[in-house]
Amino acid sequence: MPNFTISCESTVDLNHAWAERRGIKLAYFHYYLDETEYLDDFFRSMQPHELYRRMLDGAETRTSQVNAEEYERLFREELEQGRDVLHITLSSGISGTINSARIAAETLGEEFPERRIYVVDSLCASSGYGLLVDIAADLRDSGRELDSLRDELEERKHCIQSWFFTSDLTFFIRGGRVSKTAGFVGRVLNICPLLRVAADGSLKPVEKLRGKKRTMERMLQKIESLSSEGADFSGRCCISHSDCIQDAEALRERIFARFPRVKCVEIYPIGTTIGCHTGPGTVAMFFEGKRRA
C-alpha cells in the first residue's frame, strides 16, 4: 500500500461512493441560501432540484471556500498516522481556496518535518476536476511513487479539456457575466453561450450559438479537434449538468454516436458550490486531450 493519501474538495462534483471506492479524502465547501449555511456534501443536505427551485424563487446565494483550519484538520489526521498528503485543489482561476490549503500545509510542515505535504492546483472544476483526481488515484494504484505522481499530474492537468454551455441565462445575468440587454436578446434568439476553462484555470467565453443542438454539435467538434485521437477518440468523457438531465443524456448519446470507440461517458450533477453560480440549465463536458492553449 502507498504511504500517502490523496485528498481533494467536494467541488469535484462526483459522489461519496466514488470517494470511498477510490480512497479519496474530502474537504467540503460551504454555501448559503438566505444566510442559512449548508455543506456542499454531494447533495446530502439538499437535493439539486430544491436548490435551483429556491434560487429561481429569489433566494440569495453565496459560497464559502474551505478555510485553513479545515484543511489542517484533514491533513493532520493523515500525518499523525504516518502518511504523506497529496491534496488537489479546485482551480485557482475560480477560487482562492488553494491559498488556505497552502497555509495549512506550511503550518503542518513545521510540525511534521519528516512528512511530505504537496498541494496541486488542478486548474479544473466540477467533474473535470474529478477526472484529474481519478487519474491521480489510478497512478497511485499502479504503484507510482508520490513525487513522480505529483510531477505527472502537474503536466496532465493542462490537458483536461473543459467545455460548457447554458440554456438559462438568468444567473449569468444576475452574476454580471452577461449584461441584461445581451441576456434579453439571448433569450429571444435562443442563444447558448459556449465557454471553456482556459490554460490559467479561469472561465473564458468562446462563442454564442443558437440552440442546444448546434451547441452540442460544436462540443463534439471540440472532442475531435482537441483529443489526440481525433475522430477515433477512445478516452473517458464526463458530463456535468445543473438540473437538466435530459440535455446531459442527449449530449451523451451524441458522443456515443460520433465516437463509437469512446471508453465511457459518465453523467454527474453539478454540485452546489458551482451550481450556486451557474443556476439551472448548464451542461459541461470534460475529457483528457491536447494541452490547453
Secondary structure by P-SEA (a helix, b strand, c coil): cccbbbbbcccccccaaaaaaabbbbbbbbbbcccbbbbccccccccaaaaaaaaaabbbbbbbcccaaaaaaaaaaaaaabbbbbbbbcccccccaaaaaaaaaaaaaaacccbbbbbbcccccaaaaaaaaaaaaaaaaacccaaaaaaaaaacccccccccccccaaaaaaaccccaaaaaaaaaabbbbbbbbccccbbbbccccccaaaaaaaaaaaaaacccccccccbbbbbbbcccaaaaaaaaaaaaaacccccbbbbbcccaaaaaacccbbbbbbbbccccc
